[in-house]
Amino acid sequence: QILRIYDVQNITVDGGNLIGERYQHTGTTGEWGYGISIQGSSNIKISNVSIYDMFGDGINLQALDSSNVVPINVIIDNCICSNNRRQGMSIEGGDFLRFTNCIFEKTNGTAPTCGVDIEPWDNLNIVRDVVFDGCIFRDNAMAGLLIMRDSVSNIKVVNCTFSDNTDPEGQLKLYSNV
């Protein structure tokens, strides 16, 4: 991880470019190597950050270690996740998450290769009360937005644009009762 936000509160990140090493990476397997990792933290605001060329995810939100303590009250605004190898962003756990005016694009390399993948580890790791507002999901190797598992609830997608994501099953893909 270039920036690891781990078990902390009240963090603000404003501005910057995070450029990964996907083209210099010496291994060919695995899917780790995040631009920003947020684990079990709360009251986090990230804005005006561009995240490119990660070997894994541009942004990854998940529970703290093997616990069910998920990130709470995370706001990500005006960020770009582009040309990352696994996902533009993965949400493996979280509660009250807001994503505004973000771009998730050109994800390619290793499955699932979506702009955003909401993918809790299991049904004990919740993802709930999530809003995407004014976001762009484009040119990803699979879906723009993929949502999986029954522990996902209250996801809202408003004023967003989906274009040229190449998943044959659709731009927005659901594997849940969301």
C-alpha angles and dihedrals in degrees: 000000000000092000117022118190102188127175095330137122138220101023125160125190116183122180137348146110122257112196118188132207101241091133094045095042110123098207126070100202133064130054105231129110109102129193092212125010119191114189126178093330132134140210095024124163122187120178140167096011125140117206118192140170101007117168087224129010127344090220127008125190117189147147121283107272109304094334127101093241101126130187111276129200100007119169120190115182134179095353129146124214107187137168096357117159104230109016139344085228135351122202108197094162138355148130126215098009122171126192116182131177093351129148121218108186149152097014109171142146114063131027137310091022097182129150088239127002119193099201119155113198090238140336091283092065105074129206111191144151097027125162128190108190125177093351128148122220110187146152096005120154090239132006124346089225126014121188121190140176136030093261089074117096143161100021116168125192112188133167091359130142125220118190141159096355103151104216105128089216095059151286092273116037127192127195096169145059091263 
